[in-house]
Structures are given as structure tokens and as C-alpha cells.
Amino acid sequence: MAVQTFDNQKTDQALQTHAAEVSSMADIGMQALLELMTARGRTH
């Protein structure tokens, strides 16, 4: 469990987004990373 100790909404959103990405990667592996890159218009 983590406790937020700052009051910066941009930082909070960035951390939440990153946590969701890492969780997805842990759940479904490399496919999650490829889907994320594709959604952002990136390739390897």
C-alpha cells in the first residue's frame, strides 16, 4: 500500500498511469507493452 504525501495532481496522475502500465505488464507480459506502444504510436 502507498500513501500519497504530496499535493501535485500532475505527479499523481503520472504515478497512477505508470502503476497501471506496470500492473498490466505483470499481468499479461510483453503483449501489454506492445499494446501500450501501439496505442501511443510508437514502435520498437
mmCIF file of the N, C-alpha and C atoms, coordinates in Angstrom:
data_MODEL
# 
_entry.id   MODEL 
# 
loop_
_atom_site.group_PDB 
_atom_site.id 
_atom_site.type_symbol 
_atom_site.label_atom_id 
_atom_site.label_alt_id 
_atom_site.label_comp_id 
_atom_site.label_asym_id 
_atom_site.label_entity_id 
_atom_site.label_seq_id 
_atom_site.pdbx_PDB_ins_code 
_atom_site.Cartn_x 
_atom_site.Cartn_y 
_atom_site.Cartn_z 
_atom_site.occupancy 
_atom_site.B_iso_or_equiv 
_atom_site.pdbx_formal_charge 
_atom_site.auth_seq_id 
_atom_site.auth_comp_id 
_atom_site.auth_asym_id 
_atom_site.auth_atom_id 
_atom_site.pdbx_PDB_model_num 
ATOM 1   N N  . MET A 1 1  ? 0.834  -1.162  0.000   1.00 0.00 ? 1  MET A N  1 
ATOM 2   C CA . MET A 1 1  ? 0.000  0.000   0.000   1.00 0.00 ? 1  MET A CA 1 
ATOM 3   C C  . MET A 1 1  ? 0.887  1.236   0.000   1.00 0.00 ? 1  MET A C  1 
ATOM 4   N N  . ALA A 1 2  ? 0.461  2.253   -0.725  1.00 0.00 ? 2  ALA A N  1 
ATOM 5   C CA . ALA A 1 2  ? 1.188  3.520   -0.768  1.00 0.00 ? 2  ALA A CA 1 
ATOM 6   C C  . ALA A 1 2  ? 0.283  4.633   -0.261  1.00 0.00 ? 2  ALA A C  1 
ATOM 7   N N  . VAL A 1 3  ? 0.898  5.613   0.368   1.00 0.00 ? 3  VAL A N  1 
ATOM 8   C CA . VAL A 1 3  ? 0.152  6.762   0.859   1.00 0.00 ? 3  VAL A CA 1 
ATOM 9   C C  . VAL A 1 3  ? 0.687  7.988   0.150   1.00 0.00 ? 3  VAL A C  1 
ATOM 10  N N  . GLN A 1 4  ? -0.200 8.741   -0.475  1.00 0.00 ? 4  GLN A N  1 
ATOM 11  C CA . GLN A 1 4  ? 0.194  9.962   -1.171  1.00 0.00 ? 4  GLN A CA 1 
ATOM 12  C C  . GLN A 1 4  ? 0.517  11.033  -0.148  1.00 0.00 ? 4  GLN A C  1 
ATOM 13  N N  . THR A 1 5  ? 1.699  11.633  -0.267  1.00 0.00 ? 5  THR A N  1 
ATOM 14  C CA . THR A 1 5  ? 2.098  12.662  0.684   1.00 0.00 ? 5  THR A CA 1 
ATOM 15  C C  . THR A 1 5  ? 2.408  13.982  -0.012  1.00 0.00 ? 5  THR A C  1 
ATOM 16  N N  . PHE A 1 6  ? 1.932  14.151  -1.244  1.00 0.00 ? 6  PHE A N  1 
ATOM 17  C CA . PHE A 1 6  ? 2.156  15.391  -1.972  1.00 0.00 ? 6  PHE A CA 1 
ATOM 18  C C  . PHE A 1 6  ? 0.825  15.872  -2.527  1.00 0.00 ? 6  PHE A C  1 
ATOM 19  N N  . ASP A 1 7  ? 0.817  17.116  -2.984  1.00 0.00 ? 7  ASP A N  1 
ATOM 20  C CA . ASP A 1 7  ? -0.413 17.708  -3.496  1.00 0.00 ? 7  ASP A CA 1 
ATOM 21  C C  . ASP A 1 7  ? -0.193 18.219  -4.913  1.00 0.00 ? 7  ASP A C  1 
ATOM 22  N N  . ASN A 1 8  ? 0.294  17.349  -5.789  1.00 0.00 ? 8  ASN A N  1 
ATOM 23  C CA . ASN A 1 8  ? 0.568  17.724  -7.166  1.00 0.00 ? 8  ASN A CA 1 
ATOM 24  C C  . ASN A 1 8  ? -0.209 16.774  -8.065  1.00 0.00 ? 8  ASN A C  1 
ATOM 25  N N  . GLN A 1 9  ? -1.270 17.271  -8.675  1.00 0.00 ? 9  GLN A N  1 
ATOM 26  C CA . GLN A 1 9  ? -2.149 16.406  -9.457  1.00 0.00 ? 9  GLN A CA 1 
ATOM 27  C C  . GLN A 1 9  ? -1.458 15.814  -10.679 1.00 0.00 ? 9  GLN A C  1 
ATOM 28  N N  . LYS A 1 10 ? -0.549 16.543  -11.319 1.00 0.00 ? 10 LYS A N  1 
ATOM 29  C CA . LYS A 1 10 ? 0.159  16.006  -12.486 1.00 0.00 ? 10 LYS A CA 1 
ATOM 30  C C  . LYS A 1 10 ? 1.050  14.833  -12.082 1.00 0.00 ? 10 LYS A C  1 
ATOM 31  N N  . THR A 1 11 ? 1.738  14.978  -10.972 1.00 0.00 ? 11 THR A N  1 
ATOM 32  C CA . THR A 1 11 ? 2.584  13.893  -10.481 1.00 0.00 ? 11 THR A CA 1 
ATOM 33  C C  . THR A 1 11 ? 1.734  12.695  -10.089 1.00 0.00 ? 11 THR A C  1 
ATOM 34  N N  . ASP A 1 12 ? 0.640  12.966  -9.415  1.00 0.00 ? 12 ASP A N  1 
ATOM 35  C CA . ASP A 1 12 ? -0.256 11.892  -9.010  1.00 0.00 ? 12 ASP A CA 1 
ATOM 36  C C  . ASP A 1 12 ? -0.763 11.130  -10.232 1.00 0.00 ? 12 ASP A C  1 
ATOM 37  N N  . GLN A 1 13 ? -1.202 11.832  -11.256 1.00 0.00 ? 13 GLN A N  1 
ATOM 38  C CA . GLN A 1 13 ? -1.713 11.181  -12.465 1.00 0.00 ? 13 GLN A CA 1 
ATOM 39  C C  . GLN A 1 13 ? -0.613 10.374  -13.158 1.00 0.00 ? 13 GLN A C  1 
ATOM 40  N N  . ALA A 1 14 ? 0.590  10.934  -13.224 1.00 0.00 ? 14 ALA A N  1 
ATOM 41  C CA . ALA A 1 14 ? 1.703  10.225  -13.850 1.00 0.00 ? 14 ALA A CA 1 
ATOM 42  C C  . ALA A 1 14 ? 2.019  8.934   -13.101 1.00 0.00 ? 14 ALA A C  1 
ATOM 43  N N  . LEU A 1 15 ? 2.015  8.989   -11.777 1.00 0.00 ? 15 LEU A N  1 
ATOM 44  C CA . LEU A 1 15 ? 2.288  7.791   -10.975 1.00 0.00 ? 15 LEU A CA 1 
ATOM 45  C C  . LEU A 1 15 ? 1.181  6.753   -11.136 1.00 0.00 ? 15 LEU A C  1 
ATOM 46  N N  . GLN A 1 16 ? -0.072 7.206   -11.166 1.00 0.00 ? 16 GLN A N  1 
ATOM 47  C CA . GLN A 1 16 ? -1.199 6.284   -11.353 1.00 0.00 ? 16 GLN A CA 1 
ATOM 48  C C  . GLN A 1 16 ? -1.119 5.605   -12.719 1.00 0.00 ? 16 GLN A C  1 
ATOM 49  N N  . THR A 1 17 ? -0.798 6.379   -13.754 1.00 0.00 ? 17 THR A N  1 
ATOM 50  C CA . THR A 1 17 ? -0.674 5.827   -15.104 1.00 0.00 ? 17 THR A CA 1 
ATOM 51  C C  . THR A 1 17 ? 0.448  4.802   -15.159 1.00 0.00 ? 17 THR A C  1 
ATOM 52  N N  . HIS A 1 18 ? 1.581  5.157   -14.591 1.00 0.00 ? 18 HIS A N  1 
ATOM 53  C CA . HIS A 1 18 ? 2.729  4.242   -14.589 1.00 0.00 ? 18 HIS A CA 1 
ATOM 54  C C  . HIS A 1 18 ? 2.404  2.960   -13.825 1.00 0.00 ? 18 HIS A C  1 
ATOM 55  N N  . ALA A 1 19 ? 1.744  3.087   -12.697 1.00 0.00 ? 19 ALA A N  1 
ATOM 56  C CA . ALA A 1 19 ? 1.383  1.913   -11.912 1.00 0.00 ? 19 ALA A CA 1 
ATOM 57  C C  . ALA A 1 19 ? 0.459  0.992   -12.707 1.00 0.00 ? 19 ALA A C  1 
ATOM 58  N N  . ALA A 1 20 ? -0.486 1.577   -13.432 1.00 0.00 ? 20 ALA A N  1 
ATOM 59  C CA . ALA A 1 20 ? -1.395 0.767   -14.252 1.00 0.00 ? 20 ALA A CA 1 
ATOM 60  C C  . ALA A 1 20 ? -0.634 0.052   -15.362 1.00 0.00 ? 20 ALA A C  1 
ATOM 61  N N  . GLU A 1 21 ? 0.337  0.742   -15.966 1.00 0.00 ? 21 GLU A N  1 
ATOM 62  C CA . GLU A 1 21 ? 1.147  0.126   -17.025 1.00 0.00 ? 21 GLU A CA 1 
ATOM 63  C C  . GLU A 1 21 ? 1.968  -1.035  -16.479 1.00 0.00 ? 21 GLU A C  1 
ATOM 64  N N  . VAL A 1 22 ? 2.591  -0.833  -15.334 1.00 0.00 ? 22 VAL A N  1 
ATOM 65  C CA . VAL A 1 22 ? 3.412  -1.886  -14.730 1.00 0.00 ? 22 VAL A CA 1 
ATOM 66  C C  . VAL A 1 22 ? 2.536  -3.077  -14.337 1.00 0.00 ? 22 VAL A C  1 
ATOM 67  N N  . SER A 1 23 ? 1.368  -2.793  -13.775 1.00 0.00 ? 23 SER A N  1 
ATOM 68  C CA . SER A 1 23 ? 0.455  -3.875  -13.401 1.00 0.00 ? 23 SER A CA 1 
ATOM 69  C C  . SER A 1 23 ? 0.024  -4.673  -14.621 1.00 0.00 ? 23 SER A C  1 
ATOM 70  N N  . SER A 1 24 ? -0.290 -3.974  -15.697 1.00 0.00 ? 24 SER A N  1 
ATOM 71  C CA . SER A 1 24 ? -0.692 -4.650  -16.923 1.00 0.00 ? 24 SER A CA 1 
ATOM 72  C C  . SER A 1 24 ? 0.447  -5.518  -17.453 1.00 0.00 ? 24 SER A C  1 
ATOM 73  N N  . MET A 1 25 ? 1.656  -4.982  -17.422 1.00 0.00 ? 25 MET A N  1 
ATOM 74  C CA . MET A 1 25 ? 2.822  -5.733  -17.887 1.00 0.00 ? 25 MET A CA 1 
ATOM 75  C C  . MET A 1 25 ? 3.003  -6.997  -17.044 1.00 0.00 ? 25 MET A C  1 
ATOM 76  N N  . ALA A 1 26 ? 2.824  -6.871  -15.747 1.00 0.00 ? 26 ALA A N  1 
ATOM 77  C CA . ALA A 1 26 ? 2.970  -8.027  -14.858 1.00 0.00 ? 26 ALA A CA 1 
ATOM 78  C C  . ALA A 1 26 ? 1.878  -9.059  -15.116 1.00 0.00 ? 26 ALA A C  1 
ATOM 79  N N  . ASP A 1 27 ? 0.678  -8.575  -15.438 1.00 0.00 ? 27 ASP A N  1 
ATOM 80  C CA . ASP A 1 27 ? -0.452 -9.475  -15.654 1.00 0.00 ? 27 ASP A CA 1 
ATOM 81  C C  . ASP A 1 27 ? -0.372 -10.224 -16.984 1.00 0.00 ? 27 ASP A C  1 
ATOM 82  N N  . ILE A 1 28 ? -0.045 -9.509  -18.051 1.00 0.00 ? 28 ILE A N  1 
ATOM 83  C CA . ILE A 1 28 ? -0.102 -10.164 -19.364 1.00 0.00 ? 28 ILE A CA 1 
ATOM 84  C C  . ILE A 1 28 ? 1.205  -10.121 -20.143 1.00 0.00 ? 28 ILE A C  1 
ATOM 85  N N  . GLY A 1 29 ? 2.272  -9.678  -19.498 1.00 0.00 ? 29 GLY A N  1 
ATOM 86  C CA . GLY A 1 29 ? 3.591  -9.768  -20.096 1.00 0.00 ? 29 GLY A CA 1 
ATOM 87  C C  . GLY A 1 29 ? 3.856  -8.792  -21.227 1.00 0.00 ? 29 GLY A C  1 
ATOM 88  N N  . MET A 1 30 ? 4.679  -9.225  -22.162 1.00 0.00 ? 30 MET A N  1 
ATOM 89  C CA . MET A 1 30 ? 5.156  -8.377  -23.247 1.00 0.00 ? 30 MET A CA 1 
ATOM 90  C C  . MET A 1 30 ? 4.012  -7.836  -24.095 1.00 0.00 ? 30 MET A C  1 
ATOM 91  N N  . GLN A 1 31 ? 2.925  -8.555  -24.210 1.00 0.00 ? 31 GLN A N  1 
ATOM 92  C CA . GLN A 1 31 ? 1.788  -8.090  -25.008 1.00 0.00 ? 31 GLN A CA 1 
ATOM 93  C C  . GLN A 1 31 ? 1.282  -6.746  -24.496 1.00 0.00 ? 31 GLN A C  1 
ATOM 94  N N  . ALA A 1 32 ? 1.302  -6.544  -23.187 1.00 0.00 ? 32 ALA A N  1 
ATOM 95  C CA . ALA A 1 32 ? 0.865  -5.267  -22.607 1.00 0.00 ? 32 ALA A CA 1 
ATOM 96  C C  . ALA A 1 32 ? 1.752  -4.122  -23.080 1.00 0.00 ? 32 ALA A C  1 
ATOM 97  N N  . LEU A 1 33 ? 3.055  -4.359  -23.100 1.00 0.00 ? 33 LEU A N  1 
ATOM 98  C CA . LEU A 1 33 ? 3.990  -3.335  -23.558 1.00 0.00 ? 33 LEU A CA 1 
ATOM 99  C C  . LEU A 1 33 ? 3.767  -3.015  -25.027 1.00 0.00 ? 33 LEU A C  1 
ATOM 100 N N  . LEU A 1 34 ? 3.604  -4.031  -25.841 1.00 0.00 ? 34 LEU A N  1 
ATOM 101 C CA . LEU A 1 34 ? 3.371  -3.807  -27.267 1.00 0.00 ? 34 LEU A CA 1 
ATOM 102 C C  . LEU A 1 34 ? 2.073  -3.049  -27.507 1.00 0.00 ? 34 LEU A C  1 
ATOM 103 N N  . GLU A 1 35 ? 1.024  -3.380  -26.770 1.00 0.00 ? 35 GLU A N  1 
ATOM 104 C CA . GLU A 1 35 ? -0.247 -2.668  -26.914 1.00 0.00 ? 35 GLU A CA 1 
ATOM 105 C C  . GLU A 1 35 ? -0.108 -1.213  -26.490 1.00 0.00 ? 35 GLU A C  1 
ATOM 106 N N  . LEU A 1 36 ? 0.620  -0.952  -25.425 1.00 0.00 ? 36 LEU A N  1 
ATOM 107 C CA . LEU A 1 36 ? 0.829  0.407   -24.966 1.00 0.00 ? 36 LEU A CA 1 
ATOM 108 C C  . LEU A 1 36 ? 1.600  1.219   -26.005 1.00 0.00 ? 36 LEU A C  1 
ATOM 109 N N  . MET A 1 37 ? 2.665  0.638   -26.541 1.00 0.00 ? 37 MET A N  1 
ATOM 110 C CA . MET A 1 37 ? 3.450  1.334   -27.560 1.00 0.00 ? 37 MET A CA 1 
ATOM 111 C C  . MET A 1 37 ? 2.622  1.619   -28.803 1.00 0.00 ? 37 MET A C  1 
ATOM 112 N N  . THR A 1 38 ? 1.815  0.672   -29.206 1.00 0.00 ? 38 THR A N  1 
ATOM 113 C CA . THR A 1 38 ? 0.964  0.852   -30.373 1.00 0.00 ? 38 THR A CA 1 
ATOM 114 C C  . THR A 1 38 ? -0.044 1.958   -30.123 1.00 0.00 ? 38 THR A C  1 
ATOM 115 N N  . ALA A 1 39 ? -0.642 1.977   -28.954 1.00 0.00 ? 39 ALA A N  1 
ATOM 116 C CA . ALA A 1 39 ? -1.625 3.000   -28.610 1.00 0.00 ? 39 ALA A CA 1 
ATOM 117 C C  . ALA A 1 39 ? -1.005 4.392   -28.625 1.00 0.00 ? 39 ALA A C  1 
ATOM 118 N N  . ARG A 1 40 ? 0.265  4.485   -28.319 1.00 0.00 ? 40 ARG A N  1 
ATOM 119 C CA . ARG A 1 40 ? 0.960  5.773   -28.299 1.00 0.00 ? 40 ARG A CA 1 
ATOM 120 C C  . ARG A 1 40 ? 1.626  6.091   -29.638 1.00 0.00 ? 40 ARG A C  1 
ATOM 121 N N  . GLY A 1 41 ? 1.438  5.216   -30.603 1.00 0.00 ? 41 GLY A N  1 
ATOM 122 C CA . GLY A 1 41 ? 2.016  5.456   -31.928 1.00 0.00 ? 41 GLY A CA 1 
ATOM 123 C C  . GLY A 1 41 ? 3.493  5.211   -32.029 1.00 0.00 ? 41 GLY A C  1 
ATOM 124 N N  . ARG A 1 42 ? 4.011  4.365   -31.165 1.00 0.00 ? 42 ARG A N  1 
ATOM 125 C CA . ARG A 1 42 ? 5.455  4.062   -31.155 1.00 0.00 ? 42 ARG A CA 1 
ATOM 126 C C  . ARG A 1 42 ? 5.693  2.655   -31.671 1.00 0.00 ? 42 ARG A C  1 
ATOM 127 N N  . THR A 1 43 ? 6.882  2.438   -32.137 1.00 0.00 ? 43 THR A N  1 
ATOM 128 C CA . THR A 1 43 ? 7.312  1.086   -32.477 1.00 0.00 ? 43 THR A CA 1 
ATOM 129 C C  . THR A 1 43 ? 8.630  0.832   -31.754 1.00 0.00 ? 43 THR A C  1 
ATOM 130 N N  . HIS A 1 44 ? 9.080  -0.397  -31.751 1.00 0.00 ? 44 HIS A N  1 
ATOM 131 C CA . HIS A 1 44 ? 10.323 -0.711  -31.047 1.00 0.00 ? 44 HIS A CA 1 
ATOM 132 C C  . HIS A 1 44 ? 11.462 -0.265  -31.853 1.00 0.00 ? 44 HIS A C  1 
# 
